[in-house]
């Protein structure tokens, strides 16, 4: 073989990248880590048998998790002071009324002032308020717990299960909360998946501001 | 006897002349490689092989292998499972049909099927389909058959093509280009294809999710005829597909593959092929909220193989010896957090003896042994096929055993499905196995000077053991699913084909397939194969002048009704049957060839505007009549 042939062979081999690193696409992907911003909390609301309570009245949100017994559906560990609580995509409030605003950032809402139009929605009680056990779905039944939740806030994630896999729609409208003490808070869903490589649904990243003061 | 595969095959100058085309309208002289791993003419192979030619592909203007197969082969249906396209062919699911590109395996799967959109048909010379078990030559996953997509041979000088197509239903644009040229003894072939489609709106009642998306596929192949006896082939490819699967995330699929192959013609009787290939198939999600592209699946396969052929002139036979090694790496979100990736090595060796005792007889026998490191288990397979031919008749009979080794996913899955229930892998799974028998009668001939015809009739019997599916288990007091080997079943089938060609360019082809699964009493038939199916084509191809040729085809396919058993619970005692209506879809193709190098294609698909009552897994995804137009220009034909 003359030198030209060696050159062609070398060119072919290097072109094909045969001896490149095994994972040739490694550099294509992003680092899943997402840095948390100020005015944002990130909670694990994946467990069907838990409520995650958030108190916005403290300097930084106080987050406490309660557990629901699958035997008698009683809840233990709920705090006395709280503003909202999250369970998967369900949300309940501590006596607040909620308005879904058309704004896509809290600053936008503050600049626009208190919406004059829009519906204030309070929590609703029901016997089958939240699903607490999905593990018997294969046997054809689910376990629900009674309680209350706010359907307006729950609109932030809508799950359409008519097709498999389900289709998720997220509404990142700023939700305005009017608490029983007369103060306002604003929350906005930024992401409902974990910010690691697994992207598990039910990890909620929420932008918040309390208090929101309107002129 | 095998044909010498040593020298680079250069394509003959193109024909589009009806007389030339009519020399072998039945394709009996077509040389194929899949059934024996040596080049042989169709009429000389004891194992029935079906061929879809480049002309067929061009006339249909198909984008990918799915479009082409379902139009040409009865007994084959693409359906949906979890939003992914899955295949059923002759009662076998997609993971038992081995898809090869130039003889090379493909990495990656979704719902146990390869990514069919990777298999675009630009620069394809032919598709070879071998039904029935072929594990003795190809190992795992070749229980139901092998579909081998063969890239075109180098041009004698150079060739270049650009093409575009628009499909009305999904508003899909497809653009493609290819070029090959020679510099000295090196030939380069570059192909590119991109598609961009919108989601098909099947209405609110549909249970079939359809998605818009785009894809890019680029391939390069270099062939270097180093000496008369030695040829090197190098290749590399990149594939990207993005599926607009929801507002919050888009699914992305990427593949990088490359390989090098050396073909050495040791002497006029012996040749050796040594090859290495690499294929990496990844899946990722583009999170539309964080705009991060996060990978959650990567399958990487390194394969080394060798194949030695020797013609034994004293015994009028050919001996093939081969061995393969594969390193299979899988990282997936479906594995447990503490063990996100798994690796398996597999090794095999095989021998095949192809004996031609007389011009009337041909016999092939083969044995193979595969070893898989994950289960530390081996699997022998064997085959025996014979053919008798005399004049215009031939009879073929074959027995082959096949198997599918449990995949890494089936062995080690540990996945909380949809946040609802666990699916567990099962390290104790046995291989799926089958015994496949087939008997084929073929007859071809002429009626006067102007008609040629061929007919084939095949009967198939399969004994299928250790079918792998999921069954309910209770762990930690909760119901989950675990991969399990379940009962035996038998698949019987028949294929009938007839084609007739007139010297004027008029031709017709009809194919019928019957398939029936026989399961143990009380056990469900999970394979959902439609029992009767038919494809047909009536076409006319004529070159009126050097500058103008016309091809017209009226084709269609019919699939009979089927009741599909689906579990409401996987206790294996609660199930429901979903009825799918039978249907037929007709297609009218018009293809005009102008100025030697321009082809204008038009097609009216679903000519009679068939719409299923409901859109569900096995329903055809059609909204009714669709118009497709395409333009292809062979630039080299103008020089």
Interface residues (C-beta under 8 A of the other chain):
Chain A: X1 X5 X8 X9 X12 X13 X15 X16 X17 X18 X22 X23 X24 X25 X28 X29 X30 X31 X32 X34 X46 X48 X134 X135 X136 X137 X138 X139 X140 X162 X163 X164 X165 X166 X167 X168 X169 X170 X172 X190 X191 X192 X193 X195 X197 X198 X199 X201 X202
Chain B: X82 X83 X186 X204 X206 X207 X208 X209 X220 X222 X224 X226 X232 X234 X235 X236 X245 X246 X247 X248 X249 X254 X256 X258 X259 X260 X276 X278 X280 X282 X284 X285 X287 X289 X290 X292 X293 X294 X295 X296 X298 X300 X302 X329 X333 X337 X418 X419 X420 X421 X472 X478 X479 X480 X481 X568 X569 X570 X571 X574
